[in-house]
Amino acid sequence: MTEEYIPVRLSHLLRHCSVGAIVRGSENLMVVQDIRDWDAKAGVPHEREIRYVDQVRSALGINAALCKPPIKAEHNGRVSGWVPALRFPLWMRCLKCSLLHRAPWRNQEGELRCFGSAGACGGGLEQTPWVLVHEAGYLTDAPWHDLAHAGAAAPKQRQCRADWRQPYLKLTEQVAGRRIECTRCQSSGGLSLRWPFPRNAWQQPWMREPPAEDPNEPAWLLEINDVRVHFPVTRTALVIPPESRIRRGTVVDRLYGSSRNQNNIRNARNPLARKSAIRQIASDYRCADGEIEKAMKAIDRGYPLYGRAITGSDLLASECRALIEEIPDLQEDEDFVTEHHTHEWQALGHTAQAGLPRRAIAAVSRLIAVNKLKEIMVLEGFRRVGGEQLTPPDITGESGWLPAMELYGEGIFLTLDETLLQRWERNGALRERADAFTQRYVRRETHIAVEPQVSPRFLLCHTLAHILIRQLEATAGYPAASLKERIYCATGDKKSMAGVLIYVAVADEEGSLGGLMELARPQRFLPLLVSAFEAAAWCSLDPVCSEQEGHGPDLLNRAACHACALVPETSCLYGNILLDRTFINGNGADVPAFLDYAEGISDG
């Protein structure tokens, strides 16, 4: 059996091509194996560990190390750095006679053909697109033999035993639907939607281990392109000060990254041995002994965080503060670089055209270009069939690391005026409309990686972010799928915030080409923002779109559709739900437009 190397984008390896996903190669379907086989036989792959992400790990509640996926490399004819995948499903169907063959590649070389039984026609084979999926995370082949004999009545049919040496099952297309037939005993059956997970099946195709617990609920027979087969769970966070300000290559940076050198100093038997270890490390680093001493003291005091930690509830608030606050002595080689345009933005309000442009300026209290950012994306696991159980990337949950990536980019950050928001939020009809969203959200079945605080301001900010992404695609040439959102939204005396970050982040350390941070300049951003508010007022599918009572997953969208507010799934942190243009432009009756609350601004 020959090997096939399938090139995959690194970001895809943490999403729809991650552990447990079925991916399509040039000729075959394959399932990605778990991280225990990801070129890391010795345990945690420390050479790929991402450093200076302790704030991210703390905020996401992750104790494991974060390590980059392996990258393919060739040396002296040997290939390393690949992620293994197994050909799956095992069953193939003859395109000519419909006979099913189990793993025919084990006995054939080259192009696979129908073989080995009376009536075998030599036709071409293709993998069957059905698999058996359990909500506990298990995956196996469809039980074709059992499906064919499920309704067996005659003794001969009931006693027919599975035998994979010769093909004897046929999967046929009939007017009434697909049927699976046994050519030995003439038993037949349909493709049942639910089926017990076989007791003799492995919990994953590549694992020679049965399910950890006997599955009580029946499994689902699904096509491989059904979204319920595999749902990756990824989490993201931005690297912010102080970790974003680490100067790489300094003495303390090098010593921090070498646990061996630290241990040589700490475990020295006496002061003389300690001094000798410091002298040797200083020689290797080409620095003075005192610099090593100083760096060691900084590490012992808790470098680089010095005791500071961010919890999950503080993640977005901490990011929002980092975006809003001006960073002193900012250097261009840092991982988080902002440029504040708020004063220019407010000054623009005095010269802007009256009406919508001036009201749009009044609605935005801060405008900030994010010239450089780094995002950490972590694969926490996957779910199947909408189940609650999260299967970790190593399946067993015993590995000391998780796959993660460093993504580099830039963005535009804005905050909405808090005084205007509070006046707007007092509207009773607005709160009633938001309460309907809240009630549906509580009863939802949809899984969301980041739990939002559903409120009028969140629905406003989220919908505005989507429309801005669509406007950037229409007017600035950015593909919507390349853009992302982060919504900073909360209410309360001390933690109120209403911010939107639209950004692009890629795996290349050079990041993007600077187009977004140029669009954050007030003179260029104002036409974009005005276009977004105009776009929110009208949809080509109105009045049907604007009068929707609920649609989309769990009916968690109202005045939002593919023609006006939905964006590619990769762009939305919340799965394209909780969207409603009415929170921006009102409904012409009891819900007013958000910009109507801009004080001192007239339409004249």
SVG drawing of the C-alpha trace seen along z (x, -y; Angstrom):
<svg xmlns="http://www.w3.org/2000/svg" viewBox="-45 -72 79 94">
<polyline fill="none" stroke="black" stroke-width="0.4" points="0.0,0.0 1.5,-3.3 1.7,-6.5 0.0,-9.7 1.0,-13.1 -1.9,-15.6 -0.9,-19.2 -3.1,-21.0 -3.1,-24.6 -2.0,-24.8 -5.1,-26.7 -7.2,-23.9 -5.3,-21.3 -6.9,-22.9 -10.4,-23.0 -12.1,-20.9 -8.9,-18.8 -8.2,-18.2 -8.2,-15.1 -11.1,-12.8 -12.1,-14.6 -12.6,-12.9 -10.6,-14.6 -10.5,-14.1 -7.2,-13.4 -6.5,-13.3 -7.9,-9.8 -9.1,-8.7 -11.0,-9.6 -8.9,-9.6 -9.5,-10.2 -6.9,-12.2 -5.3,-10.3 -4.9,-11.7 -1.9,-13.8 -0.2,-10.8 0.9,-9.9 1.8,-13.5 5.5,-12.9 5.8,-13.3 6.6,-9.8 8.8,-11.2 5.9,-13.1 5.5,-16.8 7.2,-18.1 9.2,-20.9 11.0,-21.9 7.6,-23.2 6.2,-24.6 4.8,-28.1 6.4,-30.3 5.1,-33.4 1.4,-32.4 0.9,-31.9 -1.8,-34.6 -3.6,-32.8 -3.4,-29.5 -4.7,-31.0 -7.5,-32.8 -8.6,-29.7 -8.3,-27.5 -5.6,-25.3 -2.9,-23.6 -1.3,-21.7 1.6,-23.1 0.7,-24.6 2.7,-23.2 2.7,-23.9 1.7,-21.0 4.6,-19.3 5.5,-20.6 6.7,-18.3 10.5,-18.2 12.8,-16.0 16.3,-15.2 18.5,-12.7 15.5,-11.2 13.6,-10.7 10.3,-12.5 9.4,-13.8 6.9,-16.3 3.8,-14.8 0.4,-14.2 -0.8,-10.6 -4.2,-9.8 -5.8,-6.4 -7.8,-5.5 -11.4,-5.5 -14.2,-4.4 -12.9,-0.8 -15.8,0.1 -15.8,-0.5 -18.6,-0.2 -18.4,1.0 -19.7,-1.7 -20.9,0.9 -22.5,3.8 -22.9,2.2 -21.0,4.9 -19.3,3.8 -15.7,4.6 -13.9,4.2 -10.5,2.7 -9.7,4.0 -6.4,2.1 -5.0,4.7 -5.1,7.3 -4.8,5.1 -2.1,2.8 -2.7,-0.1 -6.3,-0.9 -8.8,0.9 -11.4,3.1 -14.4,5.2 -13.2,8.8 -13.5,12.2 -17.0,13.4 -19.5,14.8 -20.7,11.8 -17.7,9.6 -17.5,7.2 -14.1,5.6 -15.7,2.2 -14.1,-0.7 -14.5,-1.1 -15.1,-4.2 -15.4,-4.5 -18.9,-4.5 -19.8,-7.9 -21.6,-6.6 -20.2,-6.2 -21.6,-5.3 -21.2,-8.2 -21.9,-8.3 -22.4,-11.4 -19.8,-10.2 -17.2,-10.9 -17.0,-7.4 -16.6,-6.7 -16.7,-3.5 -17.8,-2.0 -21.4,-1.6 -22.5,1.9 -23.5,3.1 -23.9,6.8 -26.2,6.0 -28.2,3.5 -28.8,6.1 -30.0,8.7 -31.9,6.5 -35.3,7.8 -34.2,11.4 -37.1,13.9 -36.0,17.2 -33.5,19.4 -31.0,19.3 -31.1,15.5 -30.8,15.2 -27.8,17.6 -25.9,15.8 -22.5,14.8 -20.3,11.9 -17.3,12.9 -15.1,10.2 -13.0,12.5 -15.4,12.4 -17.7,9.6 -21.4,10.6 -23.2,7.4 -24.7,4.9 -25.7,1.3 -28.3,0.4 -30.3,-2.7 -34.0,-2.1 -37.1,-4.2 -38.0,-3.7 -34.4,-4.6 -31.1,-2.9 -31.1,0.8 -28.4,3.1 -28.7,6.7 -27.0,10.0 -26.4,12.1 -25.9,15.3 -29.2,15.4 -31.2,12.8 -31.9,10.8 -32.1,7.0 -32.7,3.8 -32.7,0.1 -30.3,-2.5 -31.6,-3.0 -30.9,-6.5 -30.2,-5.2 -28.3,-2.0 -26.6,-0.6 -22.8,-1.2 -21.3,2.3 -19.8,3.8 -16.9,5.2 -16.0,1.9 -13.1,-0.3 -13.9,-3.7 -12.0,-5.3 -10.9,-3.8 -7.2,-4.0 -7.5,-2.8 -7.4,0.8 -9.4,0.1 -13.2,0.5 -15.2,-2.4 -14.3,-3.4 -17.9,-2.9 -20.7,-0.9 -22.7,-3.4 -26.3,-3.4 -27.8,-5.6 -27.9,-4.4 -25.4,-5.9 -26.2,-7.8 -25.7,-6.6 -24.5,-9.8 -22.9,-10.8 -19.3,-12.0 -20.0,-15.5 -22.7,-15.9 -21.6,-18.6 -22.6,-16.4 -19.8,-13.9 -17.1,-16.2 -17.3,-19.5 -13.9,-20.9 -13.7,-23.0 -11.1,-25.7 -10.5,-28.7 -8.5,-31.8 -7.0,-34.7 -4.8,-37.6 -1.2,-37.9 -1.3,-41.2 1.2,-43.1 3.3,-42.2 3.9,-39.0 3.5,-40.8 6.4,-43.1 9.0,-40.4 12.2,-41.2 13.4,-38.0 17.1,-37.1 17.8,-38.9 19.6,-37.1 16.5,-36.7 14.6,-35.4 17.2,-32.8 17.5,-31.6 13.7,-31.5 13.5,-29.2 16.2,-26.8 14.9,-24.7 18.2,-22.8 20.3,-25.9 18.0,-27.0 18.2,-23.6 22.0,-23.7 22.0,-26.9 19.3,-25.9 20.6,-22.4 24.2,-23.4 25.6,-21.5 27.4,-24.5 28.1,-28.2 31.3,-27.4 29.4,-25.0 26.7,-27.6 29.3,-30.2 30.8,-27.7 27.5,-27.0 26.7,-30.7 30.2,-31.3 29.6,-28.5 26.1,-29.8 27.5,-33.3 30.2,-32.0 27.6,-30.3 25.4,-33.4 28.4,-35.7 27.4,-38.0 28.7,-38.9 28.1,-36.7 26.1,-39.4 23.6,-39.4 22.9,-35.7 22.5,-36.5 20.1,-39.3 18.1,-37.2 17.8,-34.3 16.5,-36.7 13.8,-38.0 12.7,-34.4 12.5,-33.5 10.3,-36.6 7.9,-35.3 9.1,-36.7 7.4,-37.6 4.0,-38.0 5.3,-38.5 2.2,-36.9 -0.3,-38.6 -2.9,-36.1 -6.1,-36.4 -9.1,-34.2 -11.6,-33.2 -14.1,-35.8 -11.4,-38.5 -10.1,-37.5 -12.1,-39.9 -12.0,-42.7 -8.2,-42.4 -7.9,-42.4 -10.3,-45.4 -8.2,-47.4 -5.0,-46.6 -6.6,-47.9 -7.9,-51.1 -4.9,-52.0 -2.0,-53.7 1.2,-51.6 4.2,-53.6 7.6,-53.3 6.0,-51.1 8.4,-49.2 7.6,-48.1 9.0,-44.6 6.5,-43.8 3.6,-41.4 0.9,-44.0 1.2,-47.4 -1.6,-49.9 -2.0,-53.4 -4.7,-55.7 -6.7,-57.8 -9.4,-58.9 -8.5,-62.6 -8.4,-62.8 -11.7,-61.0 -13.4,-63.4 -11.9,-66.4 -13.4,-65.0 -16.8,-65.5 -16.5,-69.2 -16.0,-69.2 -18.0,-66.1 -21.1,-66.5 -24.3,-66.9 -26.6,-63.9 -25.5,-60.3 -21.7,-61.0 -21.8,-63.3 -24.0,-61.0 -21.8,-58.0 -18.8,-59.9 -20.7,-60.8 -21.7,-57.1 -18.0,-55.9 -16.0,-57.1 -12.7,-55.5 -11.0,-54.5 -7.7,-52.6 -5.6,-50.9 -4.0,-47.6 -0.9,-47.6 0.3,-44.3 -1.3,-41.5 -0.7,-37.9 -3.5,-35.4 -3.2,-32.0 -5.6,-29.4 -5.9,-26.2 -7.6,-22.9 -9.3,-21.7 -11.0,-18.7 -14.0,-17.7 -17.7,-16.7 -19.9,-14.4 -23.6,-14.5 -24.1,-17.6 -23.2,-15.6 -22.0,-17.4 -19.0,-15.2 -15.7,-16.8 -13.2,-14.3 -9.6,-15.7 -7.1,-15.7 -5.3,-12.7 -8.6,-10.9 -7.6,-9.7 -6.9,-13.2 -3.5,-12.1 -1.1,-14.0 0.6,-17.0 0.1,-19.2 -2.5,-20.6 -2.1,-21.6 -1.9,-25.4 -0.9,-28.0 0.5,-31.5 -1.4,-33.7 -0.1,-37.2 -2.1,-40.1 -3.6,-43.5 -7.0,-45.1 -9.4,-48.0 -10.8,-48.5 -13.7,-50.8 -15.8,-51.4 -19.4,-52.8 -20.2,-55.8 -21.3,-54.6 -23.6,-57.6 -25.5,-57.0 -25.7,-53.3 -27.2,-53.7 -29.9,-56.1 -30.6,-53.6 -30.8,-50.6 -33.5,-52.2 -36.1,-51.6 -38.6,-49.0 -39.3,-47.6 -35.6,-47.1 -35.2,-45.2 -38.3,-43.0 -36.8,-42.1 -33.5,-41.2 -35.2,-39.1 -36.7,-37.0 -33.2,-36.2 -32.1,-35.4 -34.9,-32.9 -34.1,-31.1 -30.4,-31.1 -31.0,-29.5 -32.9,-26.6 -30.4,-26.3 -28.8,-23.1 -26.0,-24.9 -22.5,-24.7 -20.6,-28.0 -16.9,-28.2 -17.3,-31.7 -20.4,-32.3 -21.7,-35.8 -23.7,-37.9 -26.8,-38.3 -28.1,-41.9 -29.2,-44.7 -25.6,-46.1 -24.2,-42.6 -26.7,-42.2 -25.9,-45.7 -22.2,-45.2 -22.3,-41.7 -24.5,-42.6 -22.5,-45.8 -19.3,-43.7 -20.8,-41.4 -22.0,-44.3 -18.5,-45.9 -16.9,-42.6 -19.2,-42.6 -18.5,-46.2 -14.7,-45.5 -15.2,-42.7 -17.3,-44.9 -15.3,-48.1 -11.8,-47.3 -11.2,-44.0 -10.8,-41.8 -12.4,-38.3 -14.9,-38.0 -13.5,-34.5 -10.1,-36.1 -11.5,-38.5 -12.4,-37.7 -14.3,-39.5 -13.9,-39.8 -16.8,-41.4 -16.0,-43.2 -19.4,-43.7 -20.5,-43.8 -22.7,-46.0 -22.1,-47.1 -20.8,-50.1 -17.2,-49.1 -17.0,-46.8 -19.2,-48.3 -17.7,-47.9 -18.9,-47.9 -16.1,-47.3 -15.6,-45.6 -12.3,-44.4 -12.2,-43.4 -8.9,-41.8 -7.0,-39.4 -4.6,-36.8 -2.4,-34.4 0.3,-31.8 3.0,-33.9 5.1,-35.8 5.1,-38.8 1.4,-39.1 -0.7,-40.8 0.1,-43.7 -1.1,-46.6 -4.4,-47.3 -6.6,-47.1 -4.5,-49.5 -4.6,-52.0 -8.4,-51.8 -8.5,-52.7 -7.4,-56.2 -10.4,-58.5 -10.7,-59.9 -10.8,-56.4 -12.8,-54.7 -15.7,-57.2 -17.0,-56.2 -16.8,-52.6 -18.8,-53.1 -21.4,-55.2 -21.8,-52.5 -22.2,-49.9 -25.1,-51.9 -26.7,-52.4 -26.4,-48.7 -28.0,-47.8 -31.1,-49.8 -32.0,-47.7 -31.7,-44.1 -32.5,-42.9 -34.9,-40.3 -36.8,-42.9 -39.6,-42.9 -39.2,-39.2 -35.8,-39.5 -36.7,-42.4 -40.0,-40.7 -38.5,-37.4 -39.6,-36.2 -36.7,-33.7 -34.6,-31.6 -31.2,-29.9 -29.9,-27.5 -32.3,-27.4 -34.1,-30.5 -31.4,-32.7 -31.4,-35.2 -34.1,-37.6 -33.5,-40.5 -30.3,-38.9 -29.8,-36.6 -27.2,-35.7 -28.0,-38.8 -27.3,-41.3 -25.6,-40.1 -24.3,-36.5 -20.6,-35.9 -18.4,-32.8 -18.3,-30.5 -14.6,-31.1 -15.2,-34.8 -17.8,-34.5 -16.8,-33.6 -20.4,-32.7 -21.5,-30.5 -23.5,-33.1 -26.2,-33.4 -27.5,-36.3 -27.8,-38.7 -30.6,-41.3 -30.3,-44.5 -33.2,-46.0 -30.8,-46.7 -29.0,-49.0 -31.6,-50.7 -34.8,-50.1 -38.1,-48.9 -39.8,-52.2 -42.3,-51.6 -41.5,-51.0 -37.7,-50.2 -35.8,-53.4 -32.5,-53.4 -29.4,-53.4 -28.1,-56.6 -31.3,-58.5 -29.8,-58.7 -26.7,-60.7 -27.1,-63.9 -26.9,-67.3 -26.9,-65.8 -29.7,-66.7 -30.4,-65.4 -30.4,-68.8"/>
</svg>
